[in-house]
Amino acid sequence: MSNYGGAITTDPSDLTRQNLNLFSLSLLSLATMSLTTSLSPNCSGTDTVKAALRTFGEEDFDPKRYVDLSLKSNLSKTQKAFDGLTRSGENGTVSVEDLKVFIATYFDDAGDDLVYYDPEDFFPEPEGFLPKVKNPEVRSWALEVHALWKNLSRKVSDGVLEHSELHTMLPLPEAVVVPGSRFREVYYWDSYWVIRGLLASKMYETAKAIVTNLIFHVNTYGYVLNGGRAYYTNRSQPPLLSAMVYEIYNRTCDVELVRKALPALLEEHAFWNSEIHKVTIQDAQGFNHNLSRYYAMWNKPRPESSTIDKESASKFLGNSEKQQFYREVASAAESGWDFSTRWMRNTSEFSTLSTTSILPVDLNVYILKMEQNIAFFANVLGHKSTMESFLEAAEARKNAINSVFWNDEMGQWLDYRLANGPICKESETWQAYLFRSDAALVENVMRSLQSSGLVHAAGIATSLINSGQQWDFPNGWAPLQHMIVEGLLRSGVKEARSLAEDIAVRWIKTNYIGYKKTGAMHEKYDVQKCGAFGGGGEYIPQTGFGWSNGVVLTFLEEFGWPEDRSIEEKHPKPLVNYLGVHE
């Protein structure tokens, strides 16, 4: 087991991990400087960004592209060649043409470390595919979305397996499905919705291969990485591996997959309940509740966004303040919500990120589901003591969630902000709310959602604040639509199912119309306008797109599409007042 208390873990694989991260940083340094008109190695992050933007234009500069390049030969030879480039002037500038030649000579292009893979379980129209979809227009589109799995299927190249020191791509034993565009590698929480879509597409072996890769992460690093690059080894992402295994098992009854996964799930559970993640909250009755937070093992600029992070940190004078800010940034990236005013003390100031001071509702629900799933898997395998232990852990976390997060007056579970900042005490005191019965709870939550201002013509907004960050208004994201819809469905309440279908129909329509307009599925959508894709954040809008494809197919599998229901309608009717609540 790794020691998660420090900036970097200290198990036997750490040396390799640190070398890969150092390589990643060195590669970024070389590549970023190649885009500047001033190549002084002492230039600040702000100067580097400004020089790069002056040289090539703002939209063309994405730091991630340059740390994704692979070396054609060893790093020392590349650095020696770089040092030998002809320079002029006080700052030692190199001509743009010389720099372009240098990059082409010594680096392979980003994405060359993966090769296209033709999944054996892909069929153009699988038997039993989306039987509830009766509308021929929608069915034809769904088959096009299904076909995107072939476009997004990759395998790590032999070059990575043979010479891993030349790549930031990490070796994996099986094929992957990438999100798309700049996201050229496997991502942790994206994979859950990819798998849900693959199951709708009857691609069970491809789904199992993704899980096998994530189990490999746990066995190698002690936890599932944010993504499949060396620069992602400092953090994880929302822990959904157990949910992936559960969904596959539900379709295939593959006991061997469960047997292979259970030890990794136990190790992942320990990671999310380790010293850096666990916080104890004491309620007014004196009961202690253990909950978890995001906490990246990193206090430097993220290599894939180094120039951006340095510019953001330039507001801080002290090194310790900068280091804490970098940790908050990386921890927000670990949440998957990078970035959102959810993590800021001041919603108009990015430098006030305080991710590690927040106990997130969703993270703790993911871990609750993990505990329930581990108990289920232990029962499948006949491990009675493990089953009992995790049923007890799940019940304790459920009580903690309801005691600490639930706000009865608002009908919502709210994140809990630690009063004393990122270095938390052993416990804090909290006045617990009296929790309602299940039936009253569902009604309260539905009423709260319908009156929240989050539900719009084309889906559910991520927040009410238009900050320019991508995990804020007006963006809607496939995972959030799916979690809300599935939560309503699982309540078993008729009105909740009707509301779930209403939300799903809106989301399907905006994906369909956006696809017809642009020829692509998008990473995120603008919930104000049917068919419009989202924006904001630190990179341009992306297409592909793994989890968007997965959620559309999952919704169509669940709800279908009647032959007489229009898909072209661009202005959905107002949300039905299922509980007499006005939108």
N, C-alpha and C positions, 0 to 999 in steps of 0.2 A: 504493500500500500504506500502511496506517495504521501509526503508531508506537505499539506496544502497551506501551511502557515506563512510561508515566505513569498517573495516576489516571483520565484520560479520554483517548481517542484524539485525534489532532491532524490528521486529514485534513480536506479542505475541507467535509465535511458536519458537522463538529463543532459549528459555531455553532448550526445548527438543532437538533442533538441536545441541546446544553447548554440551549438555550432551552426545549425540550420538558421536560427534566428539572426546570428551574427552575419552569416552569408546574405540573408535577406536584407539586412540593413546596409551592408556594403554595396549590394547590387542596386538598392534604391539610391544610395548616395551617388554612385557612378551615373545611373540613368537620369536622375533629376538634374545633376550638374550638366549633363549633355544637352539639356533644354534651356540652359541659361546663357545669357550673353556675358555674364561674369562668373568665372569658374573658381573663385576663391573658396577653398575648403572651409573657411571660417564664416561664410555668409550665413545670416540668420534665416530661419524658416520663412519669415515674411519676405525677405529679399529674394529668396529662391523662388517662391511662388510668383512674385511680381515679375521677375526676370523671365521665368518660363512662360507666363501668360503673354508678355510682350513679344516673345519670340514666335510662338506658334498659335496663339489665339486661345482664349479661355476654354472653349468647349473641347479642345483637343487634348487638354492636359488632365490625365487621370493617373495619379501616382500608382494605383494598383497595377496598371499595365506594365510598369517598369520593374516591379518586384516579381511579376509573373514571367518575365523573360527568363529563358534558360541559357546558361553559359555553354559555349561551344568547346571551351577548354577550361583548365583550372583557373581559379580566381586570381592567384598570384600572377599568372601570365597575362590575364586580362588587365589587371591593375598596372602592370609594368607597361603594357601597350598604351594604356590611357595616359600614364605619366609621360610617355614619349611623344604625345601629340604636340604639334607646333602651336605655340602660344604667342600672343602679342599683347602689348600694353601693360599698364601697371597691374591690372587684375588678372593677367594671364588668360585672356579670352581665346577661345578656339572657334574657328569658323563653323557655322551651322552645317555646311556641307561635309567638313571633316568629321564632325560628330555623328552625322547620319551614316557615313561610311564606317566609322568605328563600331556603331551599334550593329549594323548589318554584318560586319566581319566577325564580331566576337559574341553575338547573342542570337539565339533562335527566337522566333516571334512568340508572343504570349499565346498560349493555347497549344503550342506544338508538343507539349509534354503529355497531351491526351490524344488518343486516336479514336476515330469513329468506330462504333461497335454496333453490329446488327443483332439485336436481341432475338434469340431463337424462339421465344414464346410470343413474338409479335405476329399477329395476323391482321390483314387489312380490315376485316369485319369478323371479330371473334363470335363464336357461337354463344348465344344468350346475351349479347351486348345490348344493354339499356332497353329491356323489353317494354318499359312503360312509355318510351318516347315514340309517339304515334305520328307526330307531325313530320312529313318527309323533309321539309326545309331544315328543321332543327336536327333531325337525324343525320342528314348529310353533313351539317356543320360539326356535329359531335364526332363523326368519323374522321373529319379533318383534324380536330383537336386530339383525338386518339392517335392519329398518325404522327403527331409531334413527338411522341415518345421515341420514335426512331431517330428523329433529328437531334434529340437531346441525350442520346445514349453514347457513352464514351467508355474507354478503358485506359488506364494509366499506361503510358508508352514503355516499351522495353528499355529505352534510355534511362528512364527514371529508376527502374528496377536495378539496372546494371551500374549506374553512376549517379546515385542519389545526391551526391555532394554538388552536382552541377545544377540542381533544380530546387525551387521552393515547393514544387509539387511533392507530396508525400506518397510513398508506395501504398497501394491497396491491393488486396488479393482478388477482388471481383470487379465487374463492370459497375458503372455509376450512371445516374441520371442527373445532369447538371441543371441548374435553374435556367441559364441562358444568358446571352450577351456577355457582359464583363464578368459574370459569375461562372468561371470556367472550371470549377471544381465542385465536389460534393459539399453540401451544407447540411448541418445537423437538423434544425427544426423544419427547414424546407422539406426534408425527406419524408416527414410524416404525411404531408398532403400530397406529395408525389406518390407515395405508396397507396394512399386512399384512391387516387386516380388509377394507378396501375391495377389495383384489385378490381375496379369497375371495368377495366380493359382486359381482365382475365390474364394479366401478365404476372402470375404468381412467382415464377422463378426469378424474374427481374426484381420484384419486391424483396424476395429473400436475399438476393445478392446485396442489395443496399444495406439490409440489416446486418449481414455478415461483415461488411466493411466497417460499420459502426461498432460492432462487437470487437473487431480488430483494433479500433481506436482505443477502446477501454483496456483491452489486454496489453496494448503497447504503451499507452500514456497514463492510464488510471482513470480516464474519463473520456467522453466523446468530445472531440474538438469542435470548435465553432465551424471550421471548414477544413478542407483537405490540403492546406498549405502549411509550411513551416511557421509562417508568421501568425497562424491561428492557434499555436500550441499553448498560448498563455491564457486561454479562456475556453469555456464551453458555450452552450446555447440552451434554450429551454429544453428540459430533459423529457423527451418524448419517445425514447427508445422502447420503453416497456409498452407504450401504446401502439407502436408499430408492430411489435411482436404479437400483441393481443389481437390486432385486426387481422394479421396474416393467419394466426392460429384459428380464428373464427371462421375463416374461409377454407382452410386446408387441413385442419386438425393435425398439423405437423408437430408431433411430440418431440422429434429430434431437434427442431429449431428451438423449442422451449428449453430443452435440456442444454443446448449450447449457449443460450442467452442468459439463463438464470445466474450463473456466477458473475457475469459482466454486470447484470442489473444490481446485484448485491454490492458490487464495488462502486457502481455509479451512485447508488443510494448513500453509501458511506461518504462519497465525495461531496454531495449536496448537503450532508449533515456534519461536515467537518468543521473545524474551529473557525475558519474564515467565513463560512456561509451561515452557520447557526447562530441565532439570537434568541435569548429567553425573555419572554414578556410575562410579567406577573399581573394577574387581574386583581380587582378590588377585594375579592374573597380570599386572596392569598394563594391561588393556584398558579403554577408556572406552566407556560405554554412555549414549546420550542417551535420556532419558525425559521425560514431560510430567506436569504437575500442573494443578489448577484454580487460577485466580488472577483474581479479579474486578477490574475497573478502577474500584474504588469504595471509599471509606473513610468513608462517612457512613451514617446509618440508611437502610435500603431504604425508598423512598417508600411502597410498598404495605404495609409493615409497620413504619412509622416509630415509632409509639408503643410497639410491642412491643420493637423494637431498643433504643430509648432506655432503657426500663426494665431490659433485660438489661445494658446498658452502665453502669448507675448504680453498679455495684460498683467500677468503675474511677475513680480520682481524676484521673489525668493525661489530657490531651487526646490525646497520642500513643498511649496505651494504648487509649483508646476508638476511635481511628481504626483501629488494627490489628485490634481486635475486630470492628468493622464490616466490614472487608475479609474477615475469616475467615467471618463470617456470609454475606456476599454470595457468597463463593467456595463455601461449602457449598450455597447455592442454585444456583450454576452446575453443581454436580455432579448436581443432580436429587434428591439425598438430603437434603432439608431438612425435618427435621434427624435426626441419628443420632449415637449414641455412637461410631460409627466415626471421627468427626472430632474427638473430645474427648480431651484428655490425661487428664482425670479424668472417668470415665463418669457421675459423679453431679453434675457441675458444668458447666452449659452455658457459662459464661464461659471455659472452657478450650478452646473451639474452636480448632483449629490446622490448618485445612484446607490452607493453603498450604505446610505443612511435611510434607505426605503426598504420596507418589507413588502414585496409585491404580492397582491392577491393571486394572480395567475401562476406565478412560480410555485406557490405553495399548493395550489390546486393540482398542478402537474405532478408534484411530488406525492400528494395524496393519491392520485391515480396510479402512480408508480407503486406505491405501497399496496394498494388494492390488487394491482396486477401481479406483483410478486407473490402475494398470498394465493392468488388464483393459480399461478404457475407452480408454486410449491405443492399445492393440492393435486394438480395434474400429475406431478412427479412422485407423489406420495411422501413428501417431506413435511410431516405434520407439525413439527416444532417451529420450522420456518414459517409455515402458514399461520400458526397461532401468533407468533411474534409480530408478523406484519399486519395481521388483522388488528392487533392491539395498537400498533404504531399508527395505522390509518385512522382508527377511531380517535386517538389522541390528537392527530393533526386536524381532523374534521372539527373536533371541539375547539381547537385553537383558532381555526379559520372563522368559525361562527362567533367565537367570543371576542376576537380581536378586530376582525375586518368588517363584520356586519353592522350596517347602520339601518336600524329599523325605520326611522323617520324618513329616510331617503329611499328605502327599498333597494339598497345597493351594498355590495362589498367594496370597501375603500382601502387603498394602500395605506399602510401605517408608516409614518415618518418618525424615525428615532429622534428624540429630543436633543440628544447630546452629540450629534454629528457622526462622522464615519467611524470613530473609535468608540464602540458601544460598551456599555456596562454589562455586567453579567445578566442583569435583568432590569426591566422597566415595569412600571405599574400602569394598568389599563382598566378602565371601567367596562366590564363585559355587558353586552346587550342581551336581553332575554330573546331567545330565538323562537320564531313562530313555527306552527305546524307546517307540513309540506304543502298542503293545499293553499293555505294562506300565503305561504312564501312565494309560490308560483304566481299567484294573482298579484302580489305586491311587486314582484320583479317585472312582470309584464307591464303593469301600470307605470312603473318607473322608466322602463325602456321607451314606451310609447310617448311619454311626456318629456323625455330627456333632451330633445332637440338633435339627437344623433342620427335618427332615421330620416333618410332623404330619398329623393326620387330614384337614385341609382344605387342605393345600398346604405350601410351604416358607417358613419364617419368615425375616425379614430379618436378624435377629441372635438371640443368646441372652439379651440383656439387656432387661428390661422397664423402660425408663427413662421412659416417658410420651411420648417422642418418636415421631413416626409412622413413621420408618424404623428401627424396632427391634421386638423381640418384643412382642406376638404377631402383628403385622401381616404379611400376605403381599401382595405386589404383582404385578400381571400381568406387567410387564416382566421381573422376576426369574424367575418361573416359566417364561416363554417362553425366555429365554436359556439356562437350565439344560437345559430339555427339548430345545431345538434343538442345543445342544452335545453332548448324549448321542446324539441322532440322527445327527449328522454324523460321529461316531466310527466308524460302520460296524460296531460290535460288537453282536451279537444281544442279549446281556444288557443292554447300555446302552439299546437301543431299548425293551426290556421295562420297564426302570426309567422311561424317559421317558414311556411310555404310562401307567404307574401314576400318575405325578405329574400328568399332563394330565387323567386321569379324575377325580382328586380335585378339581382346580381347576374343571373343568367342573361337577361336582356342586355345589360350594359356590356357584358363580355362579348355577346354575339354582335351587337351593333359596332362596337369597337373593332372587332375582327374584320367585319365586312368593310369598314372604312379604311383600315390600315393594313389588313392582311396579316395581322399578328395578334397574339395574346400578350397582355401587358402585366408587368409586375404589380401595378397598383392602378386604381381608377379614381376619378373625380366623382364623388357621389352626388354632386349637384347636377351633373349633366350626363344623361344616358349615352354611353358610348365614348365618353371622354376619358383619356388616361390621365393618371396623376403626375405630380411633379414635386419639386422641392428637394431639399437634402443636398448632399455633397457630390452627387453624380447625376448625369442626365438619365431620363426615363429609359428603362430596360424592357426588352421583349424576350419571349421564349414560350410561356414562362411557367416553370415547373408547378408551383403551388396553385397558380391561377387555373391551369389545365386540370389539375387534380380536383379542385373544389367544384368546378363546373361539371365534370363527369360524375362526381359524387352526388351533387344536387340532382342531376338528371336521373341518376340511378334511383334515388330516393323518391322523388316527386314525379318523374316522368314529364311529358309535355303532350297534352291532348291535341288531337289533330286540328281542332277548331280554335285553339288559342293562338292569337297573333304573337309573333316574335319581333315584328318590325316596329311595334308601338314605341315611339320615342319619349312619350310623356306619360308614365304610369299614373294611374289613378291614385288619389291620396290614400295613405295607409288606413285600412279599415279599423274602426274603433272597437276592437274586440272586447274591451272591458269598459266601453263608454268613455274612453279617454280621447281628447282631441290632440291631434298631432301638433 
